[in-house]
Amino acid sequence: MKIKVSYYCLDSNGMLEGLQKYEQVEINPDLAGGVRKLVEEALSKKLYISKKKLKVISMT
């Protein structure tokens, strides 16, 4: 399943850094995991950024 994600990167203080960005990720949802968690993990892997440094705004 392909999902379009809008997100912000966070600085070391947890504050928003820069402008809102957009990316498309692909996930394979299952019953055990939530879609949001899978999207955050996929986005983190794609961008080589820790999940703690990302704030997902919306998913479509």
HTML snippet that shows the backbone in 3Dmol.js (N, CA, C, O; Angstrom):
<script src="https://3Dmol.org/build/3Dmol-min.js"></script>
<div id="view" style="width:600px;height:400px;position:relative"></div>
<script>
const pdb = `
ATOM      1  N   MET A   1       0.838  -1.160   0.000  1.00  0.00           N
ATOM      2  CA  MET A   1       0.000   0.000   0.000  1.00  0.00           C
ATOM      3  C   MET A   1       0.894   1.238   0.000  1.00  0.00           C
ATOM      4  O   MET A   1       1.772   1.373   0.853  1.00  0.00           O
ATOM      5  N   LYS A   2       0.673   2.134  -0.948  1.00  0.00           N
ATOM      6  CA  LYS A   2       1.439   3.378  -1.015  1.00  0.00           C
ATOM      7  C   LYS A   2       0.667   4.468  -0.283  1.00  0.00           C
ATOM      8  O   LYS A   2      -0.542   4.616  -0.458  1.00  0.00           O
ATOM      9  N   ILE A   3       1.384   5.226   0.537  1.00  0.00           N
ATOM     10  CA  ILE A   3       0.776   6.283   1.333  1.00  0.00           C
ATOM     11  C   ILE A   3       1.581   7.562   1.155  1.00  0.00           C
ATOM     12  O   ILE A   3       2.807   7.555   1.259  1.00  0.00           O
ATOM     13  N   LYS A   4       0.878   8.664   0.885  1.00  0.00           N
ATOM     14  CA  LYS A   4       1.522   9.974   0.813  1.00  0.00           C
ATOM     15  C   LYS A   4       1.530  10.559   2.220  1.00  0.00           C
ATOM     16  O   LYS A   4       0.512  10.565   2.912  1.00  0.00           O
ATOM     17  N   VAL A   5       2.700  11.050   2.629  1.00  0.00           N
ATOM     18  CA  VAL A   5       2.890  11.533   3.992  1.00  0.00           C
ATOM     19  C   VAL A   5       3.372  12.976   3.951  1.00  0.00           C
ATOM     20  O   VAL A   5       4.258  13.319   3.168  1.00  0.00           O
ATOM     21  N   SER A   6       2.790  13.815   4.792  1.00  0.00           N
ATOM     22  CA  SER A   6       3.356  15.143   5.004  1.00  0.00           C
ATOM     23  C   SER A   6       3.950  15.136   6.407  1.00  0.00           C
ATOM     24  O   SER A   6       3.372  14.568   7.333  1.00  0.00           O
ATOM     25  N   TYR A   7       5.110  15.772   6.555  1.00  0.00           N
ATOM     26  CA  TYR A   7       5.830  15.689   7.823  1.00  0.00           C
ATOM     27  C   TYR A   7       6.739  16.894   8.009  1.00  0.00           C
ATOM     28  O   TYR A   7       7.002  17.652   7.075  1.00  0.00           O
ATOM     29  N   TYR A   8       7.208  17.049   9.233  1.00  0.00           N
ATOM     30  CA  TYR A   8       8.223  18.032   9.587  1.00  0.00           C
ATOM     31  C   TYR A   8       9.405  17.293  10.184  1.00  0.00           C
ATOM     32  O   TYR A   8       9.232  16.259  10.829  1.00  0.00           O
ATOM     33  N   CYS A   9      10.588  17.808   9.975  1.00  0.00           N
ATOM     34  CA  CYS A   9      11.760  17.329  10.703  1.00  0.00           C
ATOM     35  C   CYS A   9      11.836  18.135  11.997  1.00  0.00           C
ATOM     36  O   CYS A   9      11.445  19.301  12.034  1.00  0.00           O
ATOM     37  N   LEU A  10      12.341  17.507  13.053  1.00  0.00           N
ATOM     38  CA  LEU A  10      12.478  18.170  14.343  1.00  0.00           C
ATOM     39  C   LEU A  10      13.951  18.395  14.650  1.00  0.00           C
ATOM     40  O   LEU A  10      14.799  17.574  14.302  1.00  0.00           O
ATOM     41  N   ASP A  11      14.249  19.521  15.308  1.00  0.00           N
ATOM     42  CA  ASP A  11      15.635  19.780  15.699  1.00  0.00           C
ATOM     43  C   ASP A  11      15.954  19.052  17.008  1.00  0.00           C
ATOM     44  O   ASP A  11      15.128  18.286  17.503  1.00  0.00           O
ATOM     45  N   SER A  12      17.121  19.281  17.560  1.00  0.00           N
ATOM     46  CA  SER A  12      17.556  18.566  18.766  1.00  0.00           C
ATOM     47  C   SER A  12      16.705  18.900  19.992  1.00  0.00           C
ATOM     48  O   SER A  12      16.709  18.152  20.970  1.00  0.00           O
ATOM     49  N   ASN A  13      15.978  20.015  19.947  1.00  0.00           N
ATOM     50  CA  ASN A  13      15.099  20.406  21.050  1.00  0.00           C
ATOM     51  C   ASN A  13      13.662  19.946  20.838  1.00  0.00           C
ATOM     52  O   ASN A  13      12.790  20.228  21.659  1.00  0.00           O
ATOM     53  N   GLY A  14      13.414  19.240  19.743  1.00  0.00           N
ATOM     54  CA  GLY A  14      12.060  18.773  19.452  1.00  0.00           C
ATOM     55  C   GLY A  14      11.181  19.821  18.792  1.00  0.00           C
ATOM     56  O   GLY A  14       9.970  19.633  18.674  1.00  0.00           O
ATOM     57  N   MET A  15      11.782  20.921  18.362  1.00  0.00           N
ATOM     58  CA  MET A  15      11.035  21.992  17.699  1.00  0.00           C
ATOM     59  C   MET A  15      11.032  21.745  16.192  1.00  0.00           C
ATOM     60  O   MET A  15      11.953  21.137  15.647  1.00  0.00           O
ATOM     61  N   LEU A  16       9.974  22.231  15.526  1.00  0.00           N
ATOM     62  CA  LEU A  16       9.870  22.073  14.078  1.00  0.00           C
ATOM     63  C   LEU A  16      11.029  22.773  13.393  1.00  0.00           C
ATOM     64  O   LEU A  16      11.420  23.879  13.764  1.00  0.00           O
ATOM     65  N   GLU A  17      11.573  22.098  12.378  1.00  0.00           N
ATOM     66  CA  GLU A  17      12.741  22.624  11.670  1.00  0.00           C
ATOM     67  C   GLU A  17      12.395  22.732  10.189  1.00  0.00           C
ATOM     68  O   GLU A  17      12.191  21.715   9.525  1.00  0.00           O
ATOM     69  N   GLY A  18      12.328  23.935   9.675  1.00  0.00           N
ATOM     70  CA  GLY A  18      12.075  24.108   8.247  1.00  0.00           C
ATOM     71  C   GLY A  18      10.610  23.997   7.875  1.00  0.00           C
ATOM     72  O   GLY A  18       9.719  24.106   8.717  1.00  0.00           O
ATOM     73  N   LEU A  19      10.390  23.780   6.597  1.00  0.00           N
ATOM     74  CA  LEU A  19       9.044  23.731   6.040  1.00  0.00           C
ATOM     75  C   LEU A  19       8.483  22.318   6.052  1.00  0.00           C
ATOM     76  O   LEU A  19       9.208  21.334   6.199  1.00  0.00           O
ATOM     77  N   GLN A  20       7.182  22.256   5.894  1.00  0.00           N
ATOM     78  CA  GLN A  20       6.513  20.960   5.783  1.00  0.00           C
ATOM     79  C   GLN A  20       6.995  20.275   4.511  1.00  0.00           C
ATOM     80  O   GLN A  20       7.125  20.912   3.466  1.00  0.00           O
ATOM     81  N   LYS A  21       7.260  18.971   4.605  1.00  0.00           N
ATOM     82  CA  LYS A  21       7.767  18.209   3.466  1.00  0.00           C
ATOM     83  C   LYS A  21       6.801  17.087   3.138  1.00  0.00           C
ATOM     84  O   LYS A  21       5.953  16.720   3.950  1.00  0.00           O
ATOM     85  N   TYR A  22       6.942  16.547   1.934  1.00  0.00           N
ATOM     86  CA  TYR A  22       6.053  15.486   1.468  1.00  0.00           C
ATOM     87  C   TYR A  22       6.881  14.333   0.926  1.00  0.00           C
ATOM     88  O   TYR A  22       7.930  14.540   0.316  1.00  0.00           O
ATOM     89  N   GLU A  23       6.405  13.126   1.153  1.00  0.00           N
ATOM     90  CA  GLU A  23       7.100  11.925   0.693  1.00  0.00           C
ATOM     91  C   GLU A  23       6.060  10.830   0.506  1.00  0.00           C
ATOM     92  O   GLU A  23       4.986  10.877   1.106  1.00  0.00           O
ATOM     93  N   GLN A  24       6.375   9.863  -0.313  1.00  0.00           N
ATOM     94  CA  GLN A  24       5.507   8.701  -0.482  1.00  0.00           C
ATOM     95  C   GLN A  24       6.256   7.477   0.014  1.00  0.00           C
ATOM     96  O   GLN A  24       7.411   7.255  -0.347  1.00  0.00           O
ATOM     97  N   VAL A  25       5.586   6.678   0.851  1.00  0.00           N
ATOM     98  CA  VAL A  25       6.188   5.457   1.377  1.00  0.00           C
ATOM     99  C   VAL A  25       5.276   4.286   1.070  1.00  0.00           C
ATOM    100  O   VAL A  25       4.083   4.455   0.819  1.00  0.00           O
ATOM    101  N   GLU A  26       5.849   3.108   1.094  1.00  0.00           N
ATOM    102  CA  GLU A  26       5.071   1.893   0.855  1.00  0.00           C
ATOM    103  C   GLU A  26       5.137   1.025   2.106  1.00  0.00           C
ATOM    104  O   GLU A  26       6.212   0.768   2.646  1.00  0.00           O
ATOM    105  N   ILE A  27       3.955   0.577   2.558  1.00  0.00           N
ATOM    106  CA  ILE A  27       3.892  -0.278   3.739  1.00  0.00           C
ATOM    107  C   ILE A  27       3.051  -1.507   3.433  1.00  0.00           C
ATOM    108  O   ILE A  27       2.281  -1.529   2.473  1.00  0.00           O
ATOM    109  N   ASN A  28       3.210  -2.518   4.255  1.00  0.00           N
ATOM    110  CA  ASN A  28       2.394  -3.729   4.194  1.00  0.00           C
ATOM    111  C   ASN A  28       1.684  -3.860   5.533  1.00  0.00           C
ATOM    112  O   ASN A  28       2.202  -4.506   6.444  1.00  0.00           O
ATOM    113  N   PRO A  29       0.498  -3.253   5.669  1.00  0.00           N
ATOM    114  CA  PRO A  29      -0.190  -3.270   6.965  1.00  0.00           C
ATOM    115  C   PRO A  29      -0.644  -4.673   7.351  1.00  0.00           C
ATOM    116  O   PRO A  29      -1.034  -5.481   6.508  1.00  0.00           O
ATOM    117  N   ASP A  30      -0.579  -4.930   8.645  1.00  0.00           N
ATOM    118  CA  ASP A  30      -1.098  -6.184   9.177  1.00  0.00           C
ATOM    119  C   ASP A  30      -1.976  -5.855  10.383  1.00  0.00           C
ATOM    120  O   ASP A  30      -2.092  -4.692  10.771  1.00  0.00           O
ATOM    121  N   LEU A  31      -2.573  -6.846  10.958  1.00  0.00           N
ATOM    122  CA  LEU A  31      -3.483  -6.616  12.075  1.00  0.00           C
ATOM    123  C   LEU A  31      -2.746  -6.260  13.360  1.00  0.00           C
ATOM    124  O   LEU A  31      -3.327  -5.629  14.243  1.00  0.00           O
ATOM    125  N   ALA A  32      -1.498  -6.645  13.480  1.00  0.00           N
ATOM    126  CA  ALA A  32      -0.753  -6.442  14.720  1.00  0.00           C
ATOM    127  C   ALA A  32      -0.245  -5.007  14.892  1.00  0.00           C
ATOM    128  O   ALA A  32      -0.138  -4.528  16.021  1.00  0.00           O
ATOM    129  N   GLY A  33       0.066  -4.322  13.807  1.00  0.00           N
ATOM    130  CA  GLY A  33       0.658  -2.989  13.903  1.00  0.00           C
ATOM    131  C   GLY A  33      -0.270  -1.919  13.363  1.00  0.00           C
ATOM    132  O   GLY A  33      -1.035  -2.160  12.429  1.00  0.00           O
ATOM    133  N   GLY A  34      -0.200  -0.739  13.951  1.00  0.00           N
ATOM    134  CA  GLY A  34      -0.992   0.376  13.464  1.00  0.00           C
ATOM    135  C   GLY A  34      -0.375   0.978  12.220  1.00  0.00           C
ATOM    136  O   GLY A  34       0.841   0.928  12.032  1.00  0.00           O
ATOM    137  N   VAL A  35      -1.212   1.547  11.373  1.00  0.00           N
ATOM    138  CA  VAL A  35      -0.748   2.139  10.119  1.00  0.00           C
ATOM    139  C   VAL A  35       0.201   3.292  10.394  1.00  0.00           C
ATOM    140  O   VAL A  35       1.234   3.406   9.734  1.00  0.00           O
ATOM    141  N   ARG A  36      -0.124   4.152  11.355  1.00  0.00           N
ATOM    142  CA  ARG A  36       0.724   5.307  11.657  1.00  0.00           C
ATOM    143  C   ARG A  36       2.128   4.853  12.047  1.00  0.00           C
ATOM    144  O   ARG A  36       3.113   5.431  11.588  1.00  0.00           O
ATOM    145  N   LYS A  37       2.226   3.840  12.877  1.00  0.00           N
ATOM    146  CA  LYS A  37       3.530   3.335  13.311  1.00  0.00           C
ATOM    147  C   LYS A  37       4.319   2.796  12.122  1.00  0.00           C
ATOM    148  O   LYS A  37       5.516   3.056  12.000  1.00  0.00           O
ATOM    149  N   LEU A  38       3.654   2.048  11.247  1.00  0.00           N
ATOM    150  CA  LEU A  38       4.326   1.506  10.067  1.00  0.00           C
ATOM    151  C   LEU A  38       4.798   2.618   9.133  1.00  0.00           C
ATOM    152  O   LEU A  38       5.888   2.535   8.566  1.00  0.00           O
ATOM    153  N   VAL A  39       3.980   3.656   8.972  1.00  0.00           N
ATOM    154  CA  VAL A  39       4.351   4.793   8.121  1.00  0.00           C
ATOM    155  C   VAL A  39       5.566   5.506   8.704  1.00  0.00           C
ATOM    156  O   VAL A  39       6.495   5.842   7.970  1.00  0.00           O
ATOM    157  N   GLU A  40       5.569   5.741  10.012  1.00  0.00           N
ATOM    158  CA  GLU A  40       6.709   6.408  10.649  1.00  0.00           C
ATOM    159  C   GLU A  40       7.992   5.597  10.468  1.00  0.00           C
ATOM    160  O   GLU A  40       9.051   6.161  10.193  1.00  0.00           O
ATOM    161  N   GLU A  41       7.896   4.284  10.622  1.00  0.00           N
ATOM    162  CA  GLU A  41       9.074   3.427  10.439  1.00  0.00           C
ATOM    163  C   GLU A  41       9.564   3.452   8.993  1.00  0.00           C
ATOM    164  O   GLU A  41      10.766   3.544   8.746  1.00  0.00           O
ATOM    165  N   ALA A  42       8.636   3.370   8.038  1.00  0.00           N
ATOM    166  CA  ALA A  42       9.007   3.383   6.620  1.00  0.00           C
ATOM    167  C   ALA A  42       9.634   4.722   6.231  1.00  0.00           C
ATOM    168  O   ALA A  42      10.623   4.756   5.498  1.00  0.00           O
ATOM    169  N   LEU A  43       9.064   5.817   6.716  1.00  0.00           N
ATOM    170  CA  LEU A  43       9.597   7.148   6.417  1.00  0.00           C
ATOM    171  C   LEU A  43      10.989   7.311   7.027  1.00  0.00           C
ATOM    172  O   LEU A  43      11.891   7.854   6.390  1.00  0.00           O
ATOM    173  N   SER A  44      11.153   6.849   8.236  1.00  0.00           N
ATOM    174  CA  SER A  44      12.450   6.916   8.912  1.00  0.00           C
ATOM    175  C   SER A  44      13.519   6.163   8.126  1.00  0.00           C
ATOM    176  O   SER A  44      14.630   6.664   7.948  1.00  0.00           O
ATOM    177  N   LYS A  45      13.190   4.975   7.663  1.00  0.00           N
ATOM    178  CA  LYS A  45      14.147   4.178   6.884  1.00  0.00           C
ATOM    179  C   LYS A  45      14.462   4.830   5.543  1.00  0.00           C
ATOM    180  O   LYS A  45      15.613   4.840   5.108  1.00  0.00           O
ATOM    181  N   LYS A  46      13.441   5.372   4.892  1.00  0.00           N
ATOM    182  CA  LYS A  46      13.637   5.979   3.574  1.00  0.00           C
ATOM    183  C   LYS A  46      14.527   7.217   3.650  1.00  0.00           C
ATOM    184  O   LYS A  46      15.363   7.439   2.773  1.00  0.00           O
ATOM    185  N   LEU A  47      14.348   8.025   4.701  1.00  0.00           N
ATOM    186  CA  LEU A  47      15.082   9.281   4.831  1.00  0.00           C
ATOM    187  C   LEU A  47      16.368   9.153   5.647  1.00  0.00           C
ATOM    188  O   LEU A  47      17.139  10.108   5.745  1.00  0.00           O
ATOM    189  N   TYR A  48      16.602   7.976   6.232  1.00  0.00           N
ATOM    190  CA  TYR A  48      17.757   7.762   7.114  1.00  0.00           C
ATOM    191  C   TYR A  48      17.762   8.765   8.268  1.00  0.00           C
ATOM    192  O   TYR A  48      18.798   9.332   8.616  1.00  0.00           O
ATOM    193  N   ILE A  49      16.574   8.970   8.853  1.00  0.00           N
ATOM    194  CA  ILE A  49      16.401   9.879   9.984  1.00  0.00           C
ATOM    195  C   ILE A  49      15.682   9.112  11.091  1.00  0.00           C
ATOM    196  O   ILE A  49      14.761   8.343  10.816  1.00  0.00           O
ATOM    197  N   SER A  50      16.093   9.315  12.322  1.00  0.00           N
ATOM    198  CA  SER A  50      15.447   8.669  13.460  1.00  0.00           C
ATOM    199  C   SER A  50      13.973   9.065  13.536  1.00  0.00           C
ATOM    200  O   SER A  50      13.614  10.196  13.208  1.00  0.00           O
ATOM    201  N   LYS A  51      13.120   8.132  13.969  1.00  0.00           N
ATOM    202  CA  LYS A  51      11.692   8.426  14.133  1.00  0.00           C
ATOM    203  C   LYS A  51      11.482   9.571  15.117  1.00  0.00           C
ATOM    204  O   LYS A  51      10.492  10.298  15.025  1.00  0.00           O
ATOM    205  N   LYS A  52      12.402   9.733  16.053  1.00  0.00           N
ATOM    206  CA  LYS A  52      12.293  10.799  17.049  1.00  0.00           C
ATOM    207  C   LYS A  52      12.491  12.175  16.427  1.00  0.00           C
ATOM    208  O   LYS A  52      12.109  13.187  17.016  1.00  0.00           O
ATOM    209  N   LYS A  53      13.087  12.216  15.237  1.00  0.00           N
ATOM    210  CA  LYS A  53      13.361  13.481  14.557  1.00  0.00           C
ATOM    211  C   LYS A  53      12.302  13.813  13.503  1.00  0.00           C
ATOM    212  O   LYS A  53      12.471  14.759  12.734  1.00  0.00           O
ATOM    213  N   LEU A  54      11.202  13.033  13.465  1.00  0.00           N
ATOM    214  CA  LEU A  54      10.142  13.251  12.484  1.00  0.00           C
ATOM    215  C   LEU A  54       8.807  13.467  13.179  1.00  0.00           C
ATOM    216  O   LEU A  54       8.523  12.837  14.197  1.00  0.00           O
ATOM    217  N   LYS A  55       7.996  14.347  12.635  1.00  0.00           N
ATOM    218  CA  LYS A  55       6.629  14.538  13.119  1.00  0.00           C
ATOM    219  C   LYS A  55       5.706  14.416  11.917  1.00  0.00           C
ATOM    220  O   LYS A  55       5.656  15.308  11.071  1.00  0.00           O
ATOM    221  N   VAL A  56       4.976  13.307  11.846  1.00  0.00           N
ATOM    222  CA  VAL A  56       4.052  13.071  10.739  1.00  0.00           C
ATOM    223  C   VAL A  56       2.813  13.928  10.958  1.00  0.00           C
ATOM    224  O   VAL A  56       2.220  13.912  12.037  1.00  0.00           O
ATOM    225  N   ILE A  57       2.423  14.679   9.925  1.00  0.00           N
ATOM    226  CA  ILE A  57       1.271  15.567  10.007  1.00  0.00           C
ATOM    227  C   ILE A  57       0.022  14.885   9.465  1.00  0.00           C
ATOM    228  O   ILE A  57      -1.023  14.879  10.115  1.00  0.00           O
ATOM    229  N   SER A  58       0.137  14.312   8.272  1.00  0.00           N
ATOM    230  CA  SER A  58      -1.027  13.651   7.674  1.00  0.00           C
ATOM    231  C   SER A  58      -0.583  12.512   6.775  1.00  0.00           C
ATOM    232  O   SER A  58       0.561  12.447   6.326  1.00  0.00           O
ATOM    233  N   MET A  59      -1.539  11.611   6.526  1.00  0.00           N
ATOM    234  CA  MET A  59      -1.296  10.457   5.659  1.00  0.00           C
ATOM    235  C   MET A  59      -2.522  10.278   4.768  1.00  0.00           C
ATOM    236  O   MET A  59      -3.658  10.334   5.238  1.00  0.00           O
ATOM    237  N   THR A  60      -2.274  10.060   3.467  1.00  0.00           N
ATOM    238  CA  THR A  60      -3.397   9.795   2.555  1.00  0.00           C
ATOM    239  C   THR A  60      -3.055   8.646   1.647  1.00  0.00           C
ATOM    240  O   THR A  60      -3.865   8.263   0.803  1.00  0.00           O
TER     241      THR A  60
END
`;
const viewer = $3Dmol.createViewer("view");
viewer.addModel(pdb, "pdb");
viewer.setStyle({}, {cartoon: {color: "spectrum"}});
viewer.zoomTo();
viewer.render();
</script>
